[in-house]
């Protein structure tokens, strides 16, 4: 009986359209990675950029003019909350 291979990270099956699979495969070949490694790299980059963008926006709006505008501040806080809720649903 064949031994079950033990992996460091959890696995899951993913169904994707053939066109997307081809794009991932092409991209993986360019970067000389497996398709799995390419998917992980793209997801890591997405979440890293998402966090960085949120930090940049927070810093740029933390000035005095922003704090004086109640409407802008409330809209920005709603936006941050919506992004956080979206990420919770995705995670």
C-alpha positions as CSV (number, residue, x, y, z in Angstrom):
1,X,0.0,0.0,0.0
2,X,1.4,3.4,-1.0
3,X,2.2,5.8,1.8
4,X,0.3,9.1,2.0
5,X,2.7,12.0,1.3
6,X,2.9,14.5,4.2
7,X,2.8,18.2,3.3
8,X,4.0,21.1,5.4
9,X,1.0,23.2,4.4
10,X,-2.7,22.4,4.1
11,X,-4.0,21.4,0.7
12,X,-7.3,22.0,-1.1
13,X,-8.7,21.4,-4.5
14,X,-9.6,24.4,-6.7
15,X,-11.7,24.5,-9.8
16,X,-10.8,27.3,-12.2
17,X,-11.7,28.1,-15.8
18,X,-9.3,26.7,-18.4
19,X,-8.4,30.2,-19.6
20,X,-7.2,31.2,-16.1
21,X,-5.3,28.0,-15.7
22,X,-3.4,28.8,-18.9
23,X,-2.6,32.3,-17.7
24,X,-1.3,30.9,-14.4
25,X,0.8,28.3,-16.3
26,X,2.3,30.9,-18.6
27,X,3.1,33.2,-15.7
28,X,4.6,30.3,-13.7
29,X,6.8,29.5,-16.7
30,X,8.0,33.1,-17.0
31,X,9.1,33.1,-13.3
32,X,10.3,29.5,-13.4
33,X,8.0,28.3,-10.7
34,X,5.4,25.6,-10.3
35,X,1.8,26.7,-10.8
36,X,1.2,26.2,-7.1
37,X,4.2,28.4,-6.2
38,X,2.9,31.1,-8.7
39,X,-0.5,31.1,-7.2
40,X,0.9,31.4,-3.7
41,X,3.2,34.2,-4.8
42,X,0.4,36.1,-6.5
43,X,-1.9,35.8,-3.4
44,X,0.9,36.9,-1.1
45,X,1.6,39.9,-3.3
46,X,-2.1,40.8,-3.4
47,X,-2.5,40.7,0.4
48,X,0.8,42.5,1.0
49,X,-0.2,45.3,-1.4
50,X,-3.6,45.5,0.1
51,X,-2.2,46.0,3.6
52,X,0.4,48.5,2.3
53,X,-2.3,50.5,0.4
54,X,-4.5,50.6,3.5
55,X,-1.5,51.9,5.6
56,X,-0.6,54.5,3.0
57,X,-4.2,55.8,2.8
58,X,-4.4,55.9,6.6
59,X,-1.2,57.9,6.8
60,X,-2.1,60.3,4.0
61,X,-5.4,61.1,5.6
62,X,-4.2,61.5,9.1
63,X,-3.3,65.2,8.6
64,X,-5.1,68.2,10.1
65,X,-7.4,68.9,7.1
66,X,-8.7,65.4,7.1
67,X,-9.5,65.5,10.8
68,X,-11.4,68.8,10.4
69,X,-13.8,67.3,7.8
70,X,-16.4,65.2,9.5
71,X,-17.9,64.0,6.3
72,X,-14.6,62.9,4.7
73,X,-13.5,61.2,8.0
74,X,-16.8,59.3,8.2
75,X,-16.7,58.2,4.6
76,X,-13.1,57.1,5.0
77,X,-13.9,55.1,8.1
78,X,-16.8,53.4,6.3
79,X,-14.5,52.5,3.5
80,X,-11.9,51.0,5.8
81,X,-14.7,49.0,7.6
82,X,-16.0,47.7,4.2
83,X,-12.5,46.6,3.2
84,X,-12.1,44.8,6.5
85,X,-15.4,43.1,6.2
86,X,-14.6,42.0,2.6
87,X,-11.3,40.6,3.7
88,X,-13.0,38.7,6.6
89,X,-15.4,37.1,4.1
90,X,-12.6,36.2,1.8
91,X,-10.4,34.8,4.5
